Amino acid sequence: MGGVRVNCVRGSGMPETRTIQETGAGMMAFSGSMGDMKLPPLGRPITVSETAATAAFLMSDDASGMTGQVVTVCAGAFID
């Protein structure tokens, strides 16, 4: 038996998402302008397309040797 891979993409807050735009916690973290928001170590928040590209990679043959992994897309910001 084999051939099943299970991986996870863990993304941090993305200001372009509805969740961040409409929740109190999201608005506190990303207040709407780059000047008011605390930026992660890469100097910018992640995007939906970066998170989607990571998921696409994990589904591709290029990641065929990966299973049981959690891949974090966060621009260096870790929230526990």
mmCIF file of the N, C-alpha and C atoms, coordinates in Angstrom:
data_MODEL
# 
_entry.id   MODEL 
# 
loop_
_atom_site.group_PDB 
_atom_site.id 
_atom_site.type_symbol 
_atom_site.label_atom_id 
_atom_site.label_alt_id 
_atom_site.label_comp_id 
_atom_site.label_asym_id 
_atom_site.label_entity_id 
_atom_site.label_seq_id 
_atom_site.pdbx_PDB_ins_code 
_atom_site.Cartn_x 
_atom_site.Cartn_y 
_atom_site.Cartn_z 
_atom_site.occupancy 
_atom_site.B_iso_or_equiv 
_atom_site.pdbx_formal_charge 
_atom_site.auth_seq_id 
_atom_site.auth_comp_id 
_atom_site.auth_asym_id 
_atom_site.auth_atom_id 
_atom_site.pdbx_PDB_model_num 
ATOM 1   N N  . MET A 1 1  ? 0.855   -1.172 0.000  1.00 0.00 ? 1  MET A N  1 
ATOM 2   C CA . MET A 1 1  ? 0.000   0.000  0.000  1.00 0.00 ? 1  MET A CA 1 
ATOM 3   C C  . MET A 1 1  ? 0.896   1.229  0.000  1.00 0.00 ? 1  MET A C  1 
ATOM 4   N N  . GLY A 1 2  ? 0.504   2.267  -0.667 1.00 0.00 ? 2  GLY A N  1 
ATOM 5   C CA . GLY A 1 2  ? 1.299   3.491  -0.694 1.00 0.00 ? 2  GLY A CA 1 
ATOM 6   C C  . GLY A 1 2  ? 0.727   4.473  -1.684 1.00 0.00 ? 2  GLY A C  1 
ATOM 7   N N  . GLY A 1 3  ? 1.503   5.469  -1.968 1.00 0.00 ? 3  GLY A N  1 
ATOM 8   C CA . GLY A 1 3  ? 1.105   6.460  -2.952 1.00 0.00 ? 3  GLY A CA 1 
ATOM 9   C C  . GLY A 1 3  ? 0.278   7.609  -2.421 1.00 0.00 ? 3  GLY A C  1 
ATOM 10  N N  . VAL A 1 4  ? -0.024  7.600  -1.140 1.00 0.00 ? 4  VAL A N  1 
ATOM 11  C CA . VAL A 1 4  ? -0.808  8.700  -0.568 1.00 0.00 ? 4  VAL A CA 1 
ATOM 12  C C  . VAL A 1 4  ? 0.145   9.643  0.158  1.00 0.00 ? 4  VAL A C  1 
ATOM 13  N N  . ARG A 1 5  ? 0.094   10.910 -0.228 1.00 0.00 ? 5  ARG A N  1 
ATOM 14  C CA . ARG A 1 5  ? 0.907   11.920 0.442  1.00 0.00 ? 5  ARG A CA 1 
ATOM 15  C C  . ARG A 1 5  ? -0.026  12.889 1.160  1.00 0.00 ? 5  ARG A C  1 
ATOM 16  N N  . VAL A 1 6  ? 0.355   13.264 2.346  1.00 0.00 ? 6  VAL A N  1 
ATOM 17  C CA . VAL A 1 6  ? -0.437  14.222 3.112  1.00 0.00 ? 6  VAL A CA 1 
ATOM 18  C C  . VAL A 1 6  ? 0.503   15.320 3.597  1.00 0.00 ? 6  VAL A C  1 
ATOM 19  N N  . ASN A 1 7  ? 0.268   16.534 3.136  1.00 0.00 ? 7  ASN A N  1 
ATOM 20  C CA . ASN A 1 7  ? 1.048   17.694 3.541  1.00 0.00 ? 7  ASN A CA 1 
ATOM 21  C C  . ASN A 1 7  ? 0.086   18.820 3.893  1.00 0.00 ? 7  ASN A C  1 
ATOM 22  N N  . CYS A 1 8  ? 0.596   19.833 4.554  1.00 0.00 ? 8  CYS A N  1 
ATOM 23  C CA . CYS A 1 8  ? -0.232  20.950 5.007  1.00 0.00 ? 8  CYS A CA 1 
ATOM 24  C C  . CYS A 1 8  ? 0.457   22.266 4.664  1.00 0.00 ? 8  CYS A C  1 
ATOM 25  N N  . VAL A 1 9  ? -0.308  23.234 4.210  1.00 0.00 ? 9  VAL A N  1 
ATOM 26  C CA . VAL A 1 9  ? 0.202   24.593 4.018  1.00 0.00 ? 9  VAL A CA 1 
ATOM 27  C C  . VAL A 1 9  ? -0.358  25.443 5.146  1.00 0.00 ? 9  VAL A C  1 
ATOM 28  N N  . ARG A 1 10 ? 0.529   26.045 5.886  1.00 0.00 ? 10 ARG A N  1 
ATOM 29  C CA . ARG A 1 10 ? 0.141   26.920 7.001  1.00 0.00 ? 10 ARG A CA 1 
ATOM 30  C C  . ARG A 1 10 ? 0.525   28.341 6.619  1.00 0.00 ? 10 ARG A C  1 
ATOM 31  N N  . GLY A 1 11 ? -0.452  29.169 6.346  1.00 0.00 ? 11 GLY A N  1 
ATOM 32  C CA . GLY A 1 11 ? -0.184  30.548 5.957  1.00 0.00 ? 11 GLY A CA 1 
ATOM 33  C C  . GLY A 1 11 ? -0.502  31.519 7.070  1.00 0.00 ? 11 GLY A C  1 
ATOM 34  N N  . SER A 1 12 ? 0.205   32.632 7.079  1.00 0.00 ? 12 SER A N  1 
ATOM 35  C CA . SER A 1 12 ? -0.113  33.683 8.046  1.00 0.00 ? 12 SER A CA 1 
ATOM 36  C C  . SER A 1 12 ? -1.152  34.614 7.431  1.00 0.00 ? 12 SER A C  1 
ATOM 37  N N  . GLY A 1 13 ? -1.489  35.664 8.129  1.00 0.00 ? 13 GLY A N  1 
ATOM 38  C CA . GLY A 1 13 ? -2.527  36.582 7.655  1.00 0.00 ? 13 GLY A CA 1 
ATOM 39  C C  . GLY A 1 13 ? -2.173  37.230 6.331  1.00 0.00 ? 13 GLY A C  1 
ATOM 40  N N  . MET A 1 14 ? -3.141  37.278 5.443  1.00 0.00 ? 14 MET A N  1 
ATOM 41  C CA . MET A 1 14 ? -2.974  37.906 4.133  1.00 0.00 ? 14 MET A CA 1 
ATOM 42  C C  . MET A 1 14 ? -3.958  39.061 4.045  1.00 0.00 ? 14 MET A C  1 
ATOM 43  N N  . PRO A 1 15 ? -3.476  40.302 4.037  1.00 0.00 ? 15 PRO A N  1 
ATOM 44  C CA . PRO A 1 15 ? -4.372  41.457 4.068  1.00 0.00 ? 15 PRO A CA 1 
ATOM 45  C C  . PRO A 1 15 ? -5.425  41.474 2.974  1.00 0.00 ? 15 PRO A C  1 
ATOM 46  N N  . GLU A 1 16 ? -5.192  40.791 1.855  1.00 0.00 ? 16 GLU A N  1 
ATOM 47  C CA . GLU A 1 16 ? -6.173  40.799 0.764  1.00 0.00 ? 16 GLU A CA 1 
ATOM 48  C C  . GLU A 1 16 ? -7.341  39.853 0.997  1.00 0.00 ? 16 GLU A C  1 
ATOM 49  N N  . THR A 1 17 ? -7.308  39.051 2.056  1.00 0.00 ? 17 THR A N  1 
ATOM 50  C CA . THR A 1 17 ? -8.397  38.099 2.304  1.00 0.00 ? 17 THR A CA 1 
ATOM 51  C C  . THR A 1 17 ? -9.534  38.739 3.093  1.00 0.00 ? 17 THR A C  1 
ATOM 52  N N  . ARG A 1 18 ? -10.702 38.222 2.884  1.00 0.00 ? 18 ARG A N  1 
ATOM 53  C CA . ARG A 1 18 ? -11.897 38.729 3.562  1.00 0.00 ? 18 ARG A CA 1 
ATOM 54  C C  . ARG A 1 18 ? -11.791 38.537 5.080  1.00 0.00 ? 18 ARG A C  1 
ATOM 55  N N  . THR A 1 19 ? -11.223 37.436 5.515  1.00 0.00 ? 19 THR A N  1 
ATOM 56  C CA . THR A 1 19 ? -11.095 37.173 6.954  1.00 0.00 ? 19 THR A CA 1 
ATOM 57  C C  . THR A 1 19 ? -10.323 38.281 7.643  1.00 0.00 ? 19 THR A C  1 
ATOM 58  N N  . ILE A 1 20 ? -9.192  38.672 7.070  1.00 0.00 ? 20 ILE A N  1 
ATOM 59  C CA . ILE A 1 20 ? -8.388  39.736 7.675  1.00 0.00 ? 20 ILE A CA 1 
ATOM 60  C C  . ILE A 1 20 ? -9.111  41.072 7.569  1.00 0.00 ? 20 ILE A C  1 
ATOM 61  N N  . GLN A 1 21 ? -9.752  41.319 6.449  1.00 0.00 ? 21 GLN A N  1 
ATOM 62  C CA . GLN A 1 21 ? -10.414 42.610 6.244  1.00 0.00 ? 21 GLN A CA 1 
ATOM 63  C C  . GLN A 1 21 ? -11.627 42.805 7.142  1.00 0.00 ? 21 GLN A C  1 
ATOM 64  N N  . GLU A 1 22 ? -12.286 41.714 7.558  1.00 0.00 ? 22 GLU A N  1 
ATOM 65  C CA . GLU A 1 22 ? -13.552 41.860 8.275  1.00 0.00 ? 22 GLU A CA 1 
ATOM 66  C C  . GLU A 1 22 ? -13.531 41.436 9.739  1.00 0.00 ? 22 GLU A C  1 
ATOM 67  N N  . THR A 1 23 ? -12.428 40.901 10.230 1.00 0.00 ? 23 THR A N  1 
ATOM 68  C CA . THR A 1 23 ? -12.407 40.486 11.631 1.00 0.00 ? 23 THR A CA 1 
ATOM 69  C C  . THR A 1 23 ? -11.650 41.487 12.484 1.00 0.00 ? 23 THR A C  1 
ATOM 70  N N  . GLY A 1 24 ? -12.023 41.570 13.721 1.00 0.00 ? 24 GLY A N  1 
ATOM 71  C CA . GLY A 1 24 ? -11.349 42.473 14.647 1.00 0.00 ? 24 GLY A CA 1 
ATOM 72  C C  . GLY A 1 24 ? -9.874  42.156 14.787 1.00 0.00 ? 24 GLY A C  1 
ATOM 73  N N  . ALA A 1 25 ? -9.538  40.888 14.928 1.00 0.00 ? 25 ALA A N  1 
ATOM 74  C CA . ALA A 1 25 ? -8.133  40.491 15.068 1.00 0.00 ? 25 ALA A CA 1 
ATOM 75  C C  . ALA A 1 25 ? -7.348  40.840 13.813 1.00 0.00 ? 25 ALA A C  1 
ATOM 76  N N  . GLY A 1 26 ? -7.962  40.616 12.663 1.00 0.00 ? 26 GLY A N  1 
ATOM 77  C CA . GLY A 1 26 ? -7.298  40.939 11.405 1.00 0.00 ? 26 GLY A CA 1 
ATOM 78  C C  . GLY A 1 26 ? -7.065  42.424 11.250 1.00 0.00 ? 26 GLY A C  1 
ATOM 79  N N  . MET A 1 27 ? -8.064  43.215 11.629 1.00 0.00 ? 27 MET A N  1 
ATOM 80  C CA . MET A 1 27 ? -7.920  44.656 11.508 1.00 0.00 ? 27 MET A CA 1 
ATOM 81  C C  . MET A 1 27 ? -6.877  45.188 12.475 1.00 0.00 ? 27 MET A C  1 
ATOM 82  N N  . MET A 1 28 ? -6.740  44.541 13.628 1.00 0.00 ? 28 MET A N  1 
ATOM 83  C CA . MET A 1 28 ? -5.705  44.979 14.568 1.00 0.00 ? 28 MET A CA 1 
ATOM 84  C C  . MET A 1 28 ? -4.315  44.690 14.008 1.00 0.00 ? 28 MET A C  1 
ATOM 85  N N  . ALA A 1 29 ? -4.147  43.534 13.382 1.00 0.00 ? 29 ALA A N  1 
ATOM 86  C CA . ALA A 1 29 ? -2.841  43.162 12.842 1.00 0.00 ? 29 ALA A CA 1 
ATOM 87  C C  . ALA A 1 29 ? -2.506  43.964 11.587 1.00 0.00 ? 29 ALA A C  1 
ATOM 88  N N  . PHE A 1 30 ? -3.496  44.170 10.737 1.00 0.00 ? 30 PHE A N  1 
ATOM 89  C CA . PHE A 1 30 ? -3.301  44.888 9.481  1.00 0.00 ? 30 PHE A CA 1 
ATOM 90  C C  . PHE A 1 30 ? -4.315  46.015 9.424  1.00 0.00 ? 30 PHE A C  1 
ATOM 91  N N  . SER A 1 31 ? -3.934  47.182 9.881  1.00 0.00 ? 31 SER A N  1 
ATOM 92  C CA . SER A 1 31 ? -4.901  48.260 10.036 1.00 0.00 ? 31 SER A CA 1 
ATOM 93  C C  . SER A 1 31 ? -5.273  48.964 8.736  1.00 0.00 ? 31 SER A C  1 
ATOM 94  N N  . GLY A 1 32 ? -4.808  48.484 7.616  1.00 0.00 ? 32 GLY A N  1 
ATOM 95  C CA . GLY A 1 32 ? -5.271  49.044 6.356  1.00 0.00 ? 32 GLY A CA 1 
ATOM 96  C C  . GLY A 1 32 ? -4.206  49.727 5.534  1.00 0.00 ? 32 GLY A C  1 
ATOM 97  N N  . SER A 1 33 ? -3.168  50.231 6.165  1.00 0.00 ? 33 SER A N  1 
ATOM 98  C CA . SER A 1 33 ? -2.106  50.854 5.376  1.00 0.00 ? 33 SER A CA 1 
ATOM 99  C C  . SER A 1 33 ? -0.771  50.280 5.815  1.00 0.00 ? 33 SER A C  1 
ATOM 100 N N  . MET A 1 34 ? 0.130   50.199 4.886  1.00 0.00 ? 34 MET A N  1 
ATOM 101 C CA . MET A 1 34 ? 1.424   49.593 5.186  1.00 0.00 ? 34 MET A CA 1 
ATOM 102 C C  . MET A 1 34 ? 2.135   50.343 6.312  1.00 0.00 ? 34 MET A C  1 
ATOM 103 N N  . GLY A 1 35 ? 1.906   51.647 6.430  1.00 0.00 ? 35 GLY A N  1 
ATOM 104 C CA . GLY A 1 35 ? 2.569   52.420 7.480  1.00 0.00 ? 35 GLY A CA 1 
ATOM 105 C C  . GLY A 1 35 ? 2.099   52.057 8.880  1.00 0.00 ? 35 GLY A C  1 
ATOM 106 N N  . ASP A 1 36 ? 0.864   51.599 9.018  1.00 0.00 ? 36 ASP A N  1 
ATOM 107 C CA . ASP A 1 36 ? 0.303   51.287 10.321 1.00 0.00 ? 36 ASP A CA 1 
ATOM 108 C C  . ASP A 1 36 ? 0.456   49.832 10.719 1.00 0.00 ? 36 ASP A C  1 
ATOM 109 N N  . MET A 1 37 ? 0.908   48.989 9.807  1.00 0.00 ? 37 MET A N  1 
ATOM 110 C CA . MET A 1 37 ? 0.928   47.585 10.127 1.00 0.00 ? 37 MET A CA 1 
ATOM 111 C C  . MET A 1 37 ? 2.319   47.112 10.494 1.00 0.00 ? 37 MET A C  1 
ATOM 112 N N  . LYS A 1 38 ? 2.365   46.166 11.388 1.00 0.00 ? 38 LYS A N  1 
ATOM 113 C CA . LYS A 1 38 ? 3.636   45.578 11.785 1.00 0.00 ? 38 LYS A CA 1 
ATOM 114 C C  . LYS A 1 38 ? 4.024   44.563 10.715 1.00 0.00 ? 38 LYS A C  1 
ATOM 115 N N  . LEU A 1 39 ? 5.128   44.831 10.052 1.00 0.00 ? 39 LEU A N  1 
ATOM 116 C CA . LEU A 1 39 ? 5.543   43.979 8.943  1.00 0.00 ? 39 LEU A CA 1 
ATOM 117 C C  . LEU A 1 39 ? 6.394   42.820 9.438  1.00 0.00 ? 39 LEU A C  1 
ATOM 118 N N  . PRO A 1 40 ? 6.281   41.668 8.787  1.00 0.00 ? 40 PRO A N  1 
ATOM 119 C CA . PRO A 1 40 ? 7.119   40.529 9.137  1.00 0.00 ? 40 PRO A CA 1 
ATOM 120 C C  . PRO A 1 40 ? 8.563   40.766 8.682  1.00 0.00 ? 40 PRO A C  1 
ATOM 121 N N  . PRO A 1 41 ? 9.489   39.890 9.060  1.00 0.00 ? 41 PRO A N  1 
ATOM 122 C CA . PRO A 1 41 ? 10.898  40.080 8.723  1.00 0.00 ? 41 PRO A CA 1 
ATOM 123 C C  . PRO A 1 41 ? 11.206  40.299 7.235  1.00 0.00 ? 41 PRO A C  1 
ATOM 124 N N  . LEU A 1 42 ? 10.419  39.749 6.320  1.00 0.00 ? 42 LEU A N  1 
ATOM 125 C CA . LEU A 1 42 ? 10.667  39.994 4.895  1.00 0.00 ? 42 LEU A CA 1 
ATOM 126 C C  . LEU A 1 42 ? 10.225  41.388 4.457  1.00 0.00 ? 42 LEU A C  1 
ATOM 127 N N  . GLY A 1 43 ? 9.580   42.139 5.353  1.00 0.00 ? 43 GLY A N  1 
ATOM 128 C CA . GLY A 1 43 ? 9.200   43.514 5.051  1.00 0.00 ? 43 GLY A CA 1 
ATOM 129 C C  . GLY A 1 43 ? 7.861   43.678 4.361  1.00 0.00 ? 43 GLY A C  1 
ATOM 130 N N  . ARG A 1 44 ? 7.112   42.593 4.223  1.00 0.00 ? 44 ARG A N  1 
ATOM 131 C CA . ARG A 1 44 ? 5.796   42.650 3.588  1.00 0.00 ? 44 ARG A CA 1 
ATOM 132 C C  . ARG A 1 44 ? 5.008   41.417 4.003  1.00 0.00 ? 44 ARG A C  1 
ATOM 133 N N  . PRO A 1 45 ? 3.679   41.509 3.980  1.00 0.00 ? 45 PRO A N  1 
ATOM 134 C CA . PRO A 1 45 ? 2.875   40.321 4.273  1.00 0.00 ? 45 PRO A CA 1 
ATOM 135 C C  . PRO A 1 45 ? 2.885   39.366 3.077  1.00 0.00 ? 45 PRO A C  1 
ATOM 136 N N  . ILE A 1 46 ? 2.448   38.143 3.303  1.00 0.00 ? 46 ILE A N  1 
ATOM 137 C CA . ILE A 1 46 ? 2.345   37.184 2.208  1.00 0.00 ? 46 ILE A CA 1 
ATOM 138 C C  . ILE A 1 46 ? 1.090   37.465 1.398  1.00 0.00 ? 46 ILE A C  1 
ATOM 139 N N  . THR A 1 47 ? 1.013   36.860 0.236  1.00 0.00 ? 47 THR A N  1 
ATOM 140 C CA . THR A 1 47 ? -0.161  37.025 -0.625 1.00 0.00 ? 47 THR A CA 1 
ATOM 141 C C  . THR A 1 47 ? -0.871  35.687 -0.795 1.00 0.00 ? 47 THR A C  1 
ATOM 142 N N  . VAL A 1 48 ? -2.105  35.775 -1.224 1.00 0.00 ? 48 VAL A N  1 
ATOM 143 C CA . VAL A 1 48 ? -2.881  34.570 -1.508 1.00 0.00 ? 48 VAL A CA 1 
ATOM 144 C C  . VAL A 1 48 ? -2.180  33.757 -2.595 1.00 0.00 ? 48 VAL A C  1 
ATOM 145 N N  . SER A 1 49 ? -1.651  34.433 -3.609 1.00 0.00 ? 49 SER A N  1 
ATOM 146 C CA . SER A 1 49 ? -1.007  33.710 -4.713 1.00 0.00 ? 49 SER A CA 1 
ATOM 147 C C  . SER A 1 49 ? 0.245   32.973 -4.245 1.00 0.00 ? 49 SER A C  1 
ATOM 148 N N  . GLU A 1 50 ? 0.981   33.505 -3.284 1.00 0.00 ? 50 GLU A N  1 
ATOM 149 C CA . GLU A 1 50 ? 2.152   32.788 -2.745 1.00 0.00 ? 50 GLU A CA 1 
ATOM 150 C C  . GLU A 1 50 ? 1.718   31.530 -2.006 1.00 0.00 ? 50 GLU A C  1 
ATOM 151 N N  . THR A 1 51 ? 0.648   31.637 -1.261 1.00 0.00 ? 51 THR A N  1 
ATOM 152 C CA . THR A 1 51 ? 0.138   30.481 -0.528 1.00 0.00 ? 51 THR A CA 1 
ATOM 153 C C  . THR A 1 51 ? -0.386  29.429 -1.499 1.00 0.00 ? 51 THR A C  1 
ATOM 154 N N  . ALA A 1 52 ? -1.102  29.865 -2.525 1.00 0.00 ? 52 ALA A N  1 
ATOM 155 C CA . ALA A 1 52 ? -1.625  28.939 -3.536 1.00 0.00 ? 52 ALA A CA 1 
ATOM 156 C C  . ALA A 1 52 ? -0.489  28.268 -4.304 1.00 0.00 ? 52 ALA A C  1 
ATOM 157 N N  . ALA A 1 53 ? 0.562   29.009 -4.611 1.00 0.00 ? 53 ALA A N  1 
ATOM 158 C CA . ALA A 1 53 ? 1.704   28.432 -5.326 1.00 0.00 ? 53 ALA A CA 1 
ATOM 159 C C  . ALA A 1 53 ? 2.383   27.355 -4.482 1.00 0.00 ? 53 ALA A C  1 
ATOM 160 N N  . THR A 1 54 ? 2.417   27.549 -3.181 1.00 0.00 ? 54 THR A N  1 
ATOM 161 C CA . THR A 1 54 ? 2.992   26.537 -2.292 1.00 0.00 ? 54 THR A CA 1 
ATOM 162 C C  . THR A 1 54 ? 2.142   25.274 -2.312 1.00 0.00 ? 54 THR A C  1 
ATOM 163 N N  . ALA A 1 55 ? 0.822   25.437 -2.259 1.00 0.00 ? 55 ALA A N  1 
ATOM 164 C CA . ALA A 1 55 ? -0.080  24.278 -2.330 1.00 0.00 ? 55 ALA A CA 1 
ATOM 165 C C  . ALA A 1 55 ? 0.070   23.566 -3.671 1.00 0.00 ? 55 ALA A C  1 
ATOM 166 N N  . ALA A 1 56 ? 0.181   24.327 -4.754 1.00 0.00 ? 56 ALA A N  1 
ATOM 167 C CA . ALA A 1 56 ? 0.353   23.720 -6.083 1.00 0.00 ? 56 ALA A CA 1 
ATOM 168 C C  . ALA A 1 56 ? 1.654   22.939 -6.153 1.00 0.00 ? 56 ALA A C  1 
ATOM 169 N N  . PHE A 1 57 ? 2.708   23.480 -5.566 1.00 0.00 ? 57 PHE A N  1 
ATOM 170 C CA . PHE A 1 57 ? 3.978   22.758 -5.530 1.00 0.00 ? 57 PHE A CA 1 
ATOM 171 C C  . PHE A 1 57 ? 3.829   21.431 -4.790 1.00 0.00 ? 57 PHE A C  1 
ATOM 172 N N  . LEU A 1 58 ? 3.176   21.466 -3.625 1.00 0.00 ? 58 LEU A N  1 
ATOM 173 C CA . LEU A 1 58 ? 3.014   20.241 -2.836 1.00 0.00 ? 58 LEU A CA 1 
ATOM 174 C C  . LEU A 1 58 ? 2.198   19.188 -3.570 1.00 0.00 ? 58 LEU A C  1 
ATOM 175 N N  . MET A 1 59 ? 1.318   19.613 -4.478 1.00 0.00 ? 59 MET A N  1 
ATOM 176 C CA . MET A 1 59 ? 0.513   18.664 -5.258 1.00 0.00 ? 59 MET A CA 1 
ATOM 177 C C  . MET A 1 59 ? 1.238   18.170 -6.505 1.00 0.00 ? 59 MET A C  1 
ATOM 178 N N  . SER A 1 60 ? 2.350   18.804 -6.844 1.00 0.00 ? 60 SER A N  1 
ATOM 179 C CA . SER A 1 60 ? 3.040   18.473 -8.085 1.00 0.00 ? 60 SER A CA 1 
ATOM 180 C C  . SER A 1 60 ? 3.999   17.298 -7.909 1.00 0.00 ? 60 SER A C  1 
ATOM 181 N N  . ASP A 1 61 ? 4.449   16.779 -9.040 1.00 0.00 ? 61 ASP A N  1 
ATOM 182 C CA . ASP A 1 61 ? 5.443   15.709 -9.016 1.00 0.00 ? 61 ASP A CA 1 
ATOM 183 C C  . ASP A 1 61 ? 6.773   16.180 -8.435 1.00 0.00 ? 61 ASP A C  1 
ATOM 184 N N  . ASP A 1 62 ? 7.032   17.493 -8.470 1.00 0.00 ? 62 ASP A N  1 
ATOM 185 C CA . ASP A 1 62 ? 8.272   18.020 -7.892 1.00 0.00 ? 62 ASP A CA 1 
ATOM 186 C C  . ASP A 1 62 ? 8.358   17.787 -6.387 1.00 0.00 ? 62 ASP A C  1 
ATOM 187 N N  . ALA A 1 63 ? 7.217   17.609 -5.741 1.00 0.00 ? 63 ALA A N  1 
ATOM 188 C CA . ALA A 1 63 ? 7.177   17.355 -4.303 1.00 0.00 ? 63 ALA A CA 1 
ATOM 189 C C  . ALA A 1 63 ? 6.847   15.899 -3.998 1.00 0.00 ? 63 ALA A C  1 
ATOM 190 N N  . SER A 1 64 ? 7.076   15.031 -4.954 1.00 0.00 ? 64 SER A N  1 
ATOM 191 C CA . SER A 1 64 ? 6.672   13.618 -4.789 1.00 0.00 ? 64 SER A CA 1 
ATOM 192 C C  . SER A 1 64 ? 7.389   12.918 -3.639 1.00 0.00 ? 64 SER A C  1 
ATOM 193 N N  . GLY A 1 65 ? 8.493   13.452 -3.187 1.00 0.00 ? 65 GLY A N  1 
ATOM 194 C CA . GLY A 1 65 ? 9.204   12.852 -2.060 1.00 0.00 ? 65 GLY A CA 1 
ATOM 195 C C  . GLY A 1 65 ? 8.817   13.425 -0.711 1.00 0.00 ? 65 GLY A C  1 
ATOM 196 N N  . MET A 1 66 ? 7.840   14.312 -0.693 1.00 0.00 ? 66 MET A N  1 
ATOM 197 C CA . MET A 1 66 ? 7.430   14.949 0.560  1.00 0.00 ? 66 MET A CA 1 
ATOM 198 C C  . MET A 1 66 ? 6.099   14.378 1.044  1.00 0.00 ? 66 MET A C  1 
ATOM 199 N N  . THR A 1 67 ? 6.041   14.036 2.301  1.00 0.00 ? 67 THR A N  1 
ATOM 200 C CA . THR A 1 67 ? 4.780   13.657 2.933  1.00 0.00 ? 67 THR A CA 1 
ATOM 201 C C  . THR A 1 67 ? 4.902   13.915 4.429  1.00 0.00 ? 67 THR A C  1 
ATOM 202 N N  . GLY A 1 68 ? 3.788   14.187 5.053  1.00 0.00 ? 68 GLY A N  1 
ATOM 203 C CA . GLY A 1 68 ? 3.776   14.437 6.490  1.00 0.00 ? 68 GLY A CA 1 
ATOM 204 C C  . GLY A 1 68 ? 4.433   15.750 6.881  1.00 0.00 ? 68 GLY A C  1 
ATOM 205 N N  . GLN A 1 69 ? 4.416   16.728 5.991  1.00 0.00 ? 69 GLN A N  1 
ATOM 206 C CA . GLN A 1 69 ? 5.081   18.004 6.246  1.00 0.00 ? 69 GLN A CA 1 
ATOM 207 C C  . GLN A 1 69 ? 4.077   19.132 6.429  1.00 0.00 ? 69 GLN A C  1 
ATOM 208 N N  . VAL A 1 70 ? 4.455   20.098 7.257  1.00 0.00 ? 70 VAL A N  1 
ATOM 209 C CA . VAL A 1 70 ? 3.713   21.341 7.376  1.00 0.00 ? 70 VAL A CA 1 
ATOM 210 C C  . VAL A 1 70 ? 4.620   22.419 6.817  1.00 0.00 ? 70 VAL A C  1 
ATOM 211 N N  . VAL A 1 71 ? 4.211   23.033 5.722  1.00 0.00 ? 71 VAL A N  1 
ATOM 212 C CA . VAL A 1 71 ? 5.003   24.080 5.069  1.00 0.00 ? 71 VAL A CA 1 
ATOM 213 C C  . VAL A 1 71 ? 4.389   25.418 5.461  1.00 0.00 ? 71 VAL A C  1 
ATOM 214 N N  . THR A 1 72 ? 5.175   26.247 6.123  1.00 0.00 ? 72 THR A N  1 
ATOM 215 C CA . THR A 1 72 ? 4.686   27.540 6.613  1.00 0.00 ? 72 THR A CA 1 
ATOM 216 C C  . THR A 1 72 ? 5.064   28.638 5.631  1.00 0.00 ? 72 THR A C  1 
ATOM 217 N N  . VAL A 1 73 ? 4.056   29.380 5.190  1.00 0.00 ? 73 VAL A N  1 
ATOM 218 C CA . VAL A 1 73 ? 4.261   30.540 4.302  1.00 0.00 ? 73 VAL A CA 1 
ATOM 219 C C  . VAL A 1 73 ? 3.897   31.750 5.147  1.00 0.00 ? 73 VAL A C  1 
ATOM 220 N N  . CYS A 1 74 ? 4.913   32.491 5.608  1.00 0.00 ? 74 CYS A N  1 
ATOM 221 C CA . CYS A 1 74 ? 4.616   33.546 6.591  1.00 0.00 ? 74 CYS A CA 1 
ATOM 222 C C  . CYS A 1 74 ? 5.493   34.786 6.480  1.00 0.00 ? 74 CYS A C  1 
ATOM 223 N N  . ALA A 1 75 ? 6.390   34.846 5.526  1.00 0.00 ? 75 ALA A N  1 
ATOM 224 C CA . ALA A 1 75 ? 7.319   35.967 5.389  1.00 0.00 ? 75 ALA A CA 1 
ATOM 225 C C  . ALA A 1 75 ? 8.184   36.140 6.634  1.00 0.00 ? 75 ALA A C  1 
ATOM 226 N N  . GLY A 1 76 ? 8.330   35.084 7.393  1.00 0.00 ? 76 GLY A N  1 
ATOM 227 C CA . GLY A 1 76 ? 9.168   35.112 8.580  1.00 0.00 ? 76 GLY A CA 1 
ATOM 228 C C  . GLY A 1 76 ? 8.448   35.459 9.869  1.00 0.00 ? 76 GLY A C  1 
ATOM 229 N N  . ALA A 1 77 ? 7.147   35.703 9.812  1.00 0.00 ? 77 ALA A N  1 
ATOM 230 C CA . ALA A 1 77 ? 6.372   36.046 11.009 1.00 0.00 ? 77 ALA A CA 1 
ATOM 231 C C  . ALA A 1 77 ? 5.746   34.786 11.578 1.00 0.00 ? 77 ALA A C  1 
ATOM 232 N N  . PHE A 1 78 ? 6.052   34.477 12.802 1.00 0.00 ? 78 PHE A N  1 
ATOM 233 C CA . PHE A 1 78 ? 5.473   33.302 13.447 1.00 0.00 ? 78 PHE A CA 1 
ATOM 234 C C  . PHE A 1 78 ? 4.626   33.744 14.623 1.00 0.00 ? 78 PHE A C  1 
ATOM 235 N N  . ILE A 1 79 ? 3.364   33.311 14.619 1.00 0.00 ? 79 ILE A N  1 
ATOM 236 C CA . ILE A 1 79 ? 2.436   33.628 15.704 1.00 0.00 ? 79 ILE A CA 1 
ATOM 237 C C  . ILE A 1 79 ? 2.040   32.326 16.366 1.00 0.00 ? 79 ILE A C  1 
ATOM 238 N N  . ASP A 1 80 ? 2.246   32.249 17.652 1.00 0.00 ? 80 ASP A N  1 
ATOM 239 C CA . ASP A 1 80 ? 1.888   31.028 18.379 1.00 0.00 ? 80 ASP A CA 1 
ATOM 240 C C  . ASP A 1 80 ? 0.525   31.161 18.997 1.00 0.00 ? 80 ASP A C  1 
# 
